[in-house]
Amino acid sequence: MPDLDAGSLPDRVHRLLRTRILNNELAAGTRLLEVPIAEELGVSRTTLRLALTRLADEGLIEISPRRHSIVTRLSHDDIQDACYARYVLEEGAVRAVLAHGTADLVDPLTDLVDRMDHAARAGDLAAVVDLDTAFHGRLVAAARKPRLAKLFAGMDAQMGAVMRSSLEEQHLALTDMPALHRDLVDALAGGDPTTVATTLYRHYLRDDYVL
């Protein structure tokens, strides 16, 4: 039986399956049968269904009424839509951040990128997604706009599905991700609004593809 770490039981099952999907241990098209998975994890089907519902909300699986789910990948349009929405909100946040100054932001963001680089080299997409979420959340929070931060955080759940699908669609390596974030840190450190705006746009929407 896999070792389920701390948290409520549905949360632990969700994290375990999410990691397997993001790290491609459960590839796109894989059928997730309730009974075998519940038996493997030593949990009830009710607990498993709660975890599967969260995975479906995150865009990682589709649930079938016939007692199984299927690991999915987002379409190109879905990826574009999600990243454009995040770009619009983050671009507004960055304007406020530049007005406040970025001196206190560069070191924490650099630390997150360094950790992301370590996770990427280890092939751990689940960890990279979590660090990406922390990176952009920290940047948006620095704008000191609570409503904006809440709207932005509302899209966090689907970023795992977005990144997994985007990497496959663009044939990118996981190790490309830290450099994209480091470019953004460098632009913020420079403090030039035009450079920051251009770098952020390319981070999300370069050549009409999501990064």
C-alpha positions as CSV (number, residue, x, y, z in Angstrom):
1,M,0.0,0.0,0.0
2,P,1.4,3.5,-0.9
3,D,2.4,5.7,2.0
4,L,-0.2,8.5,2.3
5,D,1.2,11.5,4.0
6,A,-0.4,14.0,6.3
7,G,-3.8,15.6,5.8
8,S,-7.4,14.4,5.5
9,L,-7.8,11.0,3.8
10,P,-9.4,12.4,0.6
11,D,-6.7,15.1,0.4
12,R,-4.0,12.5,0.7
13,V,-5.5,10.3,-2.0
14,H,-5.9,13.4,-4.2
15,R,-2.3,14.4,-3.8
16,L,-1.0,10.9,-4.5
17,L,-3.1,10.5,-7.7
18,R,-2.3,14.1,-8.8
19,T,1.4,13.4,-8.5
20,R,1.1,10.2,-10.5
21,I,-0.8,12.0,-13.3
22,L,1.5,15.0,-13.4
23,N,4.6,12.9,-13.4
24,N,3.1,10.7,-16.2
25,E,3.0,7.6,-14.1
26,L,-0.7,7.7,-15.2
27,A,-0.5,8.8,-18.8
28,A,-3.3,10.4,-20.9
29,G,-5.9,7.9,-21.8
30,T,-5.4,5.7,-18.7
31,R,-8.6,4.4,-17.2
32,L,-8.9,4.8,-13.5
33,L,-11.0,2.0,-12.2
34,E,-12.5,2.7,-8.8
35,V,-12.4,-0.7,-7.2
36,P,-8.8,-1.6,-7.9
37,I,-7.5,1.9,-6.9
38,A,-9.6,1.9,-3.7
39,E,-8.2,-1.6,-2.8
40,E,-4.6,-0.5,-3.7
41,L,-4.8,2.6,-1.5
42,G,-6.8,0.9,1.3
43,V,-9.6,3.5,1.2
44,S,-13.4,3.4,0.6
45,R,-14.8,4.2,-2.8
46,T,-16.5,7.2,-1.2
47,T,-13.1,8.6,-0.2
48,L,-11.7,7.8,-3.6
49,R,-14.6,9.6,-5.4
50,L,-14.0,12.8,-3.4
51,A,-10.4,12.7,-4.6
52,L,-11.5,12.0,-8.2
53,T,-13.9,14.9,-8.1
54,R,-11.1,17.3,-7.2
55,L,-9.0,15.9,-10.0
56,A,-11.8,16.4,-12.5
57,D,-12.2,20.0,-11.2
58,E,-8.5,20.5,-11.9
59,G,-8.9,19.3,-15.5
60,L,-6.7,16.2,-14.9
61,I,-9.4,13.6,-15.5
62,E,-12.9,13.1,-16.9
63,I,-15.3,11.1,-14.8
64,S,-17.5,8.4,-16.4
65,P,-20.8,7.3,-14.9
66,R,-19.6,3.7,-15.5
67,R,-17.3,3.5,-12.4
68,H,-14.2,4.7,-14.1
69,S,-12.4,7.9,-14.9
70,I,-10.0,8.7,-17.7
71,V,-6.7,10.7,-17.5
72,T,-7.1,13.6,-19.9
73,R,-5.1,16.4,-21.4
74,L,-6.4,19.9,-22.0
75,S,-7.0,21.1,-25.6
76,H,-4.9,23.9,-27.1
77,D,-7.8,26.3,-26.7
78,D,-8.2,25.4,-23.1
79,I,-4.5,26.0,-22.4
80,Q,-4.7,29.4,-24.2
81,D,-7.8,30.4,-22.3
82,A,-6.3,29.6,-18.9
83,C,-3.0,31.3,-19.5
84,Y,-4.5,34.4,-21.1
85,A,-6.7,34.8,-18.0
86,R,-3.7,34.5,-15.7
87,Y,-1.6,36.8,-17.9
88,V,-4.3,39.6,-17.7
89,L,-4.5,39.4,-14.0
90,E,-0.8,39.1,-13.4
91,E,0.0,42.0,-15.7
92,G,-2.2,44.3,-13.6
93,A,-0.5,43.0,-10.5
94,V,3.0,43.6,-11.9
95,R,2.1,47.3,-12.6
96,A,1.3,47.7,-8.9
97,V,4.4,45.8,-7.9
98,L,6.7,48.0,-9.9
99,A,5.1,51.1,-8.3
100,H,5.9,49.7,-4.8
101,G,9.4,48.5,-5.8
102,T,10.8,45.0,-6.3
103,A,13.8,45.0,-3.9
104,D,12.1,42.7,-1.4
105,L,10.7,40.4,-4.0
106,V,13.7,39.3,-6.1
107,D,15.4,37.1,-3.5
108,P,12.3,35.1,-2.5
109,L,11.5,34.6,-6.2
110,T,15.0,33.5,-7.0
111,D,14.9,31.0,-4.2
112,L,11.7,29.5,-5.7
113,V,13.3,29.3,-9.1
114,D,16.4,27.6,-7.7
115,R,14.1,25.0,-6.0
116,M,12.1,24.7,-9.3
117,D,15.4,23.9,-11.1
118,H,16.2,21.2,-8.7
119,A,12.7,19.6,-9.0
120,A,12.9,19.9,-12.8
121,R,16.2,18.1,-13.0
122,A,14.7,15.4,-10.8
123,G,11.8,15.1,-13.3
124,D,9.2,16.0,-10.6
125,L,6.5,17.9,-12.5
126,A,4.2,17.9,-9.5
127,A,6.8,19.8,-7.5
128,V,7.5,22.2,-10.4
129,V,3.8,23.0,-10.6
130,D,3.6,23.7,-6.8
131,L,6.7,25.9,-7.1
132,D,5.2,27.7,-10.1
133,T,2.1,28.3,-8.2
134,A,4.1,29.7,-5.2
135,F,6.2,31.9,-7.6
136,H,3.3,33.6,-9.3
137,G,1.2,33.8,-6.1
138,R,4.1,35.5,-4.3
139,L,4.4,38.0,-7.2
140,V,0.7,38.8,-7.3
141,A,0.5,39.1,-3.5
142,A,3.2,41.8,-3.7
143,A,0.8,44.0,-5.5
144,R,-1.1,44.4,-2.2
145,K,-4.5,43.9,-4.0
146,P,-6.4,41.3,-2.0
147,R,-9.3,40.9,-4.4
148,L,-6.9,40.5,-7.3
149,A,-4.9,37.9,-5.4
150,K,-8.1,36.0,-4.6
151,L,-9.2,36.0,-8.3
152,F,-5.7,34.8,-9.3
153,A,-5.5,32.1,-6.7
154,G,-8.9,30.8,-8.0
155,M,-7.1,29.6,-11.1
156,D,-4.3,27.7,-9.3
157,A,-6.0,24.4,-9.3
158,Q,-5.9,23.9,-13.0
159,M,-2.2,24.9,-13.5
160,G,-1.1,21.3,-13.2
161,A,-3.2,20.3,-16.1
162,V,-2.2,23.4,-18.0
163,M,1.5,22.7,-17.6
164,R,1.3,19.0,-18.2
165,S,-0.6,19.5,-21.4
166,S,1.4,22.5,-22.5
167,L,4.7,20.7,-22.2
168,E,3.4,17.8,-24.3
169,E,1.9,20.1,-27.0
170,Q,5.0,22.2,-27.4
171,H,7.5,19.3,-26.9
172,L,9.2,21.3,-24.2
173,A,11.5,19.7,-21.5
174,L,10.6,20.2,-17.9
175,T,14.1,21.7,-17.4
176,D,13.0,24.6,-19.7
177,M,10.6,25.9,-17.0
178,P,13.0,27.4,-14.5
179,A,14.7,29.5,-17.2
180,L,11.4,31.1,-18.1
181,H,10.8,32.1,-14.5
182,R,14.4,33.3,-14.1
183,D,13.9,35.6,-17.1
184,L,10.9,37.1,-15.3
185,V,12.9,37.6,-12.0
186,D,15.7,39.3,-14.0
187,A,13.2,41.7,-15.6
188,L,11.7,42.5,-12.3
189,A,15.1,43.2,-10.8
190,G,15.8,45.6,-13.6
191,G,12.6,47.5,-12.9
192,D,11.9,48.6,-16.4
193,P,8.1,48.4,-17.0
194,T,8.3,47.7,-20.7
195,T,10.8,44.9,-20.2
196,V,8.7,43.4,-17.5
197,A,5.5,43.6,-19.5
198,T,7.2,42.0,-22.6
199,T,8.8,39.2,-20.5
200,L,5.5,38.4,-18.8
201,Y,3.7,38.3,-22.1
202,R,6.3,35.9,-23.5
203,H,6.1,33.8,-20.3
204,Y,2.5,33.1,-20.9
205,L,1.7,33.6,-24.6
206,R,4.9,33.5,-26.6
207,D,4.2,32.8,-30.3
208,D,0.6,32.1,-29.4
209,Y,1.7,29.1,-27.3
210,V,1.5,28.8,-23.5
211,L,4.7,28.7,-21.5
